Amino acid sequence: MKIFQNIVETLLITKWLIIGLLLLLLGFSNYSTLKNLKVDNSLAIWFLEDNPKYNAYIAYQEKFGSDEVFIAMLPVSNALDSIEVKKLERLHQKIDSLWYVNTSFSLSKAEYPVYNNGVFVFSPLYNPQRSENAIKSLMSKIPSISHQLVTADFKNLFFYIQLKPTPLIESQREIILPEIEQYFNEIIGNDYHLSGAPVLNEAYSRGIYKESLIFAVLTIAVIGLMLLFLLPDRRYLIIALCAVIVPVSLLFGIITAFGFALNMISMLIPTILLVYSVSDAVHIINIYHKEGIINSNLNKLNLMALAFRKSLTPCFYTTLTTIVGYFALYLSPLPAFKNMGVLTCIGLLLCFVLVYVIVIIGLSFYNIDFKNSKPVLSLSNINYQLLIQRLNEFTSERKSGIILVSTILMMAGIYSVFNLKIDTDSLNLLAEGKAKQDLRVIESHLDASSRLQINITTTSEDNMFLDDGVASLERFQKQLDEHPLLSNPVSVITIKDFLEERTPVLFQSNINKTKLQSALTSYNEHSNSFYTFFSKDLKTLGITVGVKELKTSELETIMNDIETAFESSFNTEKFSLDIQGFSVVFSQLNKFILQTQFRSFFAAFIVGFLALLFFIKNVKTTILVLIPNILPLLVLALAMWILEIPLDVTTVMITPIMLGIAMDDTIHLIYKYKRTKAIKGNAQQRIDKSMVYTGSALFSTTIALVAGFLIISTSAVPSVSEFGILCALTIAIAFISDVVFLPALLKRFDK
């Protein structure tokens, strides 16, 4: 007890110095946050630098052209009006001069090959000297390209901007979209739809930044309102709010000072830390107030030291188990999860230390009339002590039934775990807004918003034109053209079919392969790299095909169907297949994250068990205590299975986080349970006394945590909203498990 008195005395003696230092640090942190806070939603944060899929994706961009493509749809009265095409030409002049643009493509740039006097020349697909019917007839002979230039009713033009490979533009993304939009507004006006990977990426980033600020403000407001109910006196409110806000503000100062950025995962840090710190603050203040009622003879210093001592052990272990959950994220090899894990762990440590410092200093300014104090707001029809008494009676009388029902739920949860779907819907990662509306409009006309590059390479010494590659490619492309989730495949076959129809005599001669190779090589050089039909050594032929924003399960189906079509069209001993594009990487992302997070969960589970064992010092009791903390996770799996909510990039991290948080209430309850062993009585008497002492605090912290995650559930991003709802549900189940299932287990088995 003496050591706690000394710490409290030191804090009180130096309180003005500490207050001044905290104000100085807060000023610096807030300045740094406002000036340097940024969002990093780059692909690199979701993959290891040496990940084969990621490296292959980057290599593909450098060799065959980036799939970082803007797609603009421009409504017009007549797509073949020369005035509209001249606007496209002006737009090309502006766009192509930008350093981050590789090329642009539209009707005004499109060309077709013409065979004349033994050589191929290239003519514009659009020629104002031709009649509209002649242009339409020409375009109908090359439909897979024409459909990407104008809509079927000729009421919309498409304009494409292909950026340089991802690594070259990643650090400058925030300037690209505004500049592109500026040129469109100057030349086209405001009536257009803009989509594509760069637009969606920027929409993610803007949404993350906006929602992280909204979540922080809402959380503080909700916490403030809740504290009016949870704190036993209104004068504790300012103390608790300061204990909540200061650590989070300082953490953001650290984050921005060291150049860290928010992403879809780390945007949740403010809300998580705010609700965590308020839980500790409520526990400390409630113990202080309760001991003040019991020990009316103690002075303020001794009372604060007593509250410090009685709350330190459970608060330390709850912090430890929560850190374990987030440290499990740090063990993930993915930069996004590693950053989330390390930053949250730093924040939790800051909260743990500063909550005590701020609460003790804050309490020194007030003299509380403990017996006559009451909350500012109260629910007069709820009697917590009566409710706890009824719970104790229920768990004593029905312990066998409670254990049976809980066991059935756990078995159902285990079954659900093995039947959960693993799927991420890319549209669920984007909030409703202009970007999502534009995406839907463009996809409704184009049947695509991104593209895949499908490359077939010969393993022989001959090039693809001399090794039956073109004939096999023709069979292969026909199957792709019939696939319901793919659109507008473009390859050498597209140009070959066009030439055969336009110049049939050429393909009846004996020099057909030589002429074809010459024509296609020339076209490849004139296509501005927007379509890359083959490699320079002619050993690889490629097909560019459009694809929508889809679920990872649908993308996996596409990849499997492409492989099946390849195997039925090519001799797999002589040819190899390579599918590239962001959709390929995204289709593998969910499984990769799931694998890493399962490893993280088991690491958190083992460390959490060891922490509990060290705390309880009894293997049997530790196992009994751990079982009720597994139940909420299994009920969560059951709920996800029933509601058909899949494991995706956000919901997959719930289990390690919730494992740590779920243990918090357990530790507070078990700490008091252990302390009552010195008092004569069996397990039933001890756990009942523990419930009476800590029950109201458990109610308070659960309400705070549920409210915090329900704020996250208000997110406009469906995937983040589901994460908040599921976390709130898990915490509520964890509370029920702690006050019902845990007492029943201890009363039945802890002898």
BASE-101010 format. One record per residue (C-alpha): residue in one letter; z, x, y. Coordinates in steps of 0.02 Angstrom, whole numbers, plus 50000, padded with zeros to 5 digits. Layout:
// residues N
AZXY/...
END
This chain:
// residues 751
M500005000050000/K500405014550116/I498625021150112/F497945004350166/Q499195003450309/N498635020750365/I496795015650362/V497154999850461/E498205009550588/T496795022350610/L495515008650637/L496625000050766/I496985016250859/T495145020650872/K494475002950887/W493775005051064/L492895020951013/I492185012150859/I491644997150963/G490775008551088/L489905018250950/L489335002250864/L488644995351028/L487695011551057/L486985011350882/L486534993050899/G485584996651060/F484615010650977/S484285000150821/N483664984950916/Y482544995751025/S481825004750873/T481564988250781/L480654979950926/K479574995250956/N479195001450781/L479354986850660/K477734985250563/V477024977550405/D476214987050263/N475304975750141/S474114989050077/L473564989549897/A474305006949877/I476105000349884/W475804990549724/F475165005049621/L475625022749579/E474535036249655/D474055042149480/N473755024549411/P472065025049319/K471545007549375/Y471935011149557/N471055028149554/A469535020549468/Y469475007049603/I469505020049743/A468185030649655/Y467075015449634/Q467165011749821/E466645029349865/K465175029149744/F464525011349750/G465175004949916/S466784996649967/D467184978649922/E468194977550084/V466944964950152/F467074952350293/I466124936250260/A465694925750411/M464924908550399/L464064903350561/P463664884750583/V461954882150663/S460754867850690/N459354877350600/A459654893750509/L457814898650528/D457784896550717/S457294913250797/I458654911550929/E459994911150794/V459234926050703/K459184936050866/K461054932950882/L461254940850712/E460254956050770/R461374958250922/L462894956550811/H462224970050694/Q461984982050840/K463794979850894/I464574979750720/D463614994350647/S464195005850787/L466025004050736/W466785019250649/Y467575009250508/V465984999550462/N464895005950320/T463514993150341/S463194974950384/F462014962450306/S461254945650351/L459594936450357/S459004947250501/K459204963150395/A458634956850226/E457004964150161/Y455864961550011/P454634973849929/V452754971549942/Y451524980949831/N450034986649934/N448684999349884/G449715007349748/V451325009149850/F452804998249896/V453204993950076/F454634983150139/S454474967950248/P455824957550332/L456304942250233/Y456354932750396/N454794933750504/P454674922150656/Q452764922850641/R452854913350477/S453124894850464/E454814888450408/N454054881850247/A453304898950209/I454994907350237/K455874894650129/S454584896949992/L454814915849997/M456714914249993/S456624902249845/K455874916449741/I457444926949765/P458814913549755/S460324924449711/I460094934149875/S459494919349980/H461024909049933/Q462074922850009/L461084922450172/V460994903750212/T461764887950143/A460674875950042/D460454864250191/F460024878550310/K461444873150424/N462454889150405/L462084907750412/F463104920950322/F463504937850397/Y464314951950297/I465234967250359/Q465594980550230/L466984992450282/K467215010250228/P468285013650072/T470085007450076/P470955024350100/L469935027850258/I470385011550346/E472125007650278/S473115015150423/Q472055006250555/R471924988850483/E472834980550627/I471434985250751/I469954980350641/L470074961450633/P470404958750820/E468904969650864/I467764960750741/E468334943850808/Q468024949650986/Y466174953350948/F465954936850858/N466714927551005/E465584936651129/I463944933851034/I464214918650923/G465594909251013/N467154901950936/D466284890950807/Y466284901450648/H467264904250489/L467844921750443/S468554927150275/G468514941150148/A469794953850087/P470154961650260/V470484944450338/L471644939150197/N472574955650203/E472874953850389/A473414935650364/Y474694941550235/S475354954550357/R475484942650505/G476344929750396/I477594942450330/Y478044948450505/K478234930850573/E479244924050427/S480424938950419/L480934935450600/I481064916550570/F482104919150412/A483314930650504/V483564918350648/L483734903250532/T484944912350419/I486074917050563/A486034899050628/V486414891550457/I487774904350422/G488564900550590/L488584881950550/M489274884850376/L490654896150439/L491294881850544/F491654873150378/L492144888250274/L493324897750389/P495114891550404/D495144893850594/R493794893650730/R494354910650797/Y493734918950638/L491954913450679/I491514927550800/I492274940550683/A491264934250535/L489634933250634/C489834950950698/A490214956950521/V488604948550465/I487404953650605/V487914971550643/P487544979450471/V485844971050458/S485374976350635/L485864994250598/L484874994050436/F483304988750528/G483585002850649/I483615014750500/I482075006550423/T481015007950580/A481675025150633/F481125032650467/G479425024150470/F479695011250333/A478714995150345/L479004977450285/N477984970050144/M477984953650048/I479524959449952/S480554968650083/M480354954350208/L481754945850111/I483014959650149/P483754951950309/T484144935250227/I484844943250070/L485994955050166/L486554941750288/V487134930050150/Y487914944450053/S488914950950201/V489514933450247/S490184931650069/D491254947250086/A491824942350260/V492354925050200/H493304932550052/I494254944950162/I494674932150296/N495204918950171/I496364931350082/Y497074936650251/H497384918650300/K498094913650130/E499274928450128/G499774924150305/I500364907050246/I501264914350094/N502054929550182/S502614922950350/N503824937650369/L502454950950374/N501814957750539/K499954958250577/L499694976450526/N500514973950355/L499584957650331/M497914965750366/A498354980150248/L498824967450114/A497184958050136/F496264974750131/R497114979649968/K496904962849881/S495074960949927/L494504978949906/T494364979949717/P493404963649689/C492304966549842/F491954984349785/Y491424978649612/T490394964149679/T489514976549792/L489274988249645/T488524974949531/T487404968549671/I486814986349705/V486474988049519/G485284973249530/Y484334980549676/F484414998349610/A483454991549462/L482034988149584/Y482135006249640/L481885011649460/S480185003049464/P478745015349488/L477925003749616/P478175009149798/A478424991049857/F479874988249736/K480585005849760/N480675003149948/M481464986049924/G482754993449805/V483275008549908/L483304999350075/T484334984950006/C485554997049924/I485795006050090/G486034989250174/L487324983650046/L488334999550072/L488254997250261/C488814979150241/F490254983850126/V490954996950245/L490614988250410/V491244971250355/Y492964978850328/V492904988750491/I492324974050596/V493474961150515/I495024972050535/I494624976350716/G494194958250751/L495814951650676/S496804963250789/F496274953050941/Y496964936350877/N498664929150835/I498364915150713/D499534900750679/F499174900950492/K500074884950442/N499334874150579/S497574881350577/K496114871150516/P494224873050512/V493214867350662/L492234855950547/S492814849150381/L492284837150246/S493844826550245/N493374817450085/I493324833649984/N494974840349919/Y494604857649848/Q496304859749766/L496144843049677/L494374847449624/I494964864149553/Q496394855649463/R495174843449383/L494034857949333/N495514866849251/E495954851149154/F494144848649102/T493914866549039/S495554865448943/E495204848748860/R493334851048829/K493174869748799/S492324867848629/G491084855148696/I490724866048848/I490414881248738/L489274871048623/V488224863848766/S488104880948850/T487564888948686/I486204875848664/L485604879248841/M485584897848807/M484574895548648/A483344884348740/G483254897648877/I482874911348751/Y481464900648680/S480804897848857/V480774916448895/F479474919148759/N478434904448820/L478374908149006/K476644910549078/I476234926749165/D475084922149308/T474884925049494/D473854913149599/S473164923549743/L473074907949853/N474954905449830/L475234922149917/L474434915350076/A475194902550194/E474214887550255/G473284891750414/K471594896450483/A471314910750360/K471604899350210/Q470554885250285/D469114897150322/L469234903950145/R469074886450071/V467594882050183/I466644898050140/E467004896649954/S466424878549953/H464684884350011/L464564901949940/D465584899849779/A466344916949816/S467424926449940/S467414943649858/R466334952849735/L466344962449572/Q465294977649534/I464784977949351/N464054994649299/I463184998749135/T462935017049095/T461855024948960/T462685037748848/S461015045748802/E460015058848895/D458715046148954/N458955035949111/M459235017149106/F457415013349144/L456805022848991/D458125017548866/D457874998748851/G459184996848986/V458204984749096/A457814972648954/S459634972348898/L460204970449077/E459094955249095/R459924946748947/F461634951649014/Q461304945049190/K460694928349123/Q462384925549040/L463294930249200/D462224918249299/E462784904049185/H464654908249200/P465584894349295/L466754906449387/L465424918949441/S464034916749568/N462434924749631/P462254940249523/V461114953149606/S460374968349518/V458724976949482/I458304961549379/T458344951149538/I457024962249618/K456054963949455/D455934944949437/F455374943549617/L454034956949595/E453414949349433/E453154932749519/R452394940149676/T451354953849592/P451044948749411/V449574960749389/L450714975649415/F451804970949268/Q450324968249152/S449774986349166/N450305001249061/I451235009249207/N452464995149227/K454055005549199/T453515019249317/K453025007049453/L454604996949427/Q455685012349441/S454765017649599/A454925000449677/L456754998549636/T457185016249692/S456355012849858/Y457254996249876/N458925004149834/E458655016649976/H458195002750097/S459614990950054/N460874999150173/S462055001450024/F462624983250033/Y461914981449858/T461944997049750/F460804994049602/F460965010749514/S461665028249526/K460665043049592/D460445050249418/L459765033349357/K461005033249212/T461965018249282/L461295000949324/G462414989149422/I462604970549451/T463484963949605/V464224946649573/G465234934849680/V466964928449632/K468224916549712/E470064919349747/L470754915149575/K472314916149468/T472584932149371/S472394922249209/E470674916149266/L470184933749316/E470714940249146/T469624926749067/I468164932549174/M468404950649121/N468474945748938/D466914934948956/I465974949149042/E466444961048901/T465874948148771/A464214945748861/F463994964648871/E464304966848685/S463034953348643/S461714960748759/F461884979648738/N462074991948597/T463864997448632/E463545014148546/K462205018348675/F462905009648831/S464615008148913/L465304994849030/D466354997149187/I466964982549294/Q467614986649467/G468224977649622/F469874971849693/S469874956749577/V469934968649427/V471424977749500/F472284961549548/S472034954249374/Q473034968849302/L474334969249440/N475414955049372/K475604962549198/F475934979749269/I477314973149382/L478044962849240/Q478154978049126/T479034988349259/Q480234974349304/F480754971249124/R481234989449114/S482174987449278/F483084972049213/F483694980649055/A484264995549158/A485224983649273/F485954974549123/I486614990549043/V487334997449205/G488084980449246/F488914979549075/L489644997049097/A490294992649270/L491134977049202/L491854986849056/F492584999849174/F493294985849282/I494014975249138/K494414989649017/N494234978448864/V492624976848764/K492954959348698/T493414952148867/T491924961148947/I490734952748825/L491554935948855/V491354938549043/L489554944449030/I488944929548928/P489164916949072/N488164928649184/I486694928249062/L486724909149052/P486044906449231/L484564917949196/L484154908749035/V484314891849122/L483154898849256/A481874903049121/L482084885449049/A481794877649221/M480244888349251/W479554883449081/I479874864849108/L479174865149286/E477724876249230/I478124889649358/P477384906249299/L478064923649320/D477124931049467/V477314945649587/T478804937449674/T479704927449538/V479674942349420/M480994951449523/I482234936949518/T483114942249357/P483754959649406/I484274953249579/M485124937749512/L486024947349376/G486924957549509/I487284942849624/A487854931449481/M489224943849435/D490014942949608/D490994926749585/T491434931949407/I492234948049469/H493274939149602/L493884926949470/I494214940149336/Y495104951549460/K496434938349488/Y496424934249302/K496834952449262/R498194952949396/T499084938149318/K499324947149151/A500984953549214/I501544935349225/K502064927049065/G500754915049003/N499254913348892/A497414914848939/Q497334896548989/Q498774898049112/R498094914149186/I496314908049214/D496964891649288/K498014901549414/S496504912349453/M495464896949488/V496794889949604/Y496874906249701/T495024910449714/G494184893549687/S493944888749869/A493214905949909/L492004904249763/F491434887549831/S491194895350003/T490194910449948/T489104900049832/I488694888049973/A488254902950085/L487124910949955/V486254894749908/A485964890650092/G485254908050122/F483994906749981/L483564888850028/I483024895950196/I481814907250102/S481194891750012/T480564885050180/S479254898850180/A477464893350212/V476944905250073/P477064895149910/S477534909949802/V478944915349919/S479534897249933/E479654896049742/F480634912349742/G481914904849863/I482084888649766/L482304897549599/C483594909749672/A484594895349747/L484544886149580/T485104901749486/I486574904649604/A487114886549587/I487024887749397/A487974904349404/F489374895849500/I489484881649374/S489474894349234/D490884904049317/V492024889149346/V491634879749185/F490874890649048/L491874906649084/P493594897949085/A493134888748925/L492664905148839/L494234914148895/K495354899648847/R494544898648676/F494304916948629/D495304928748742/K496944930148648/
END
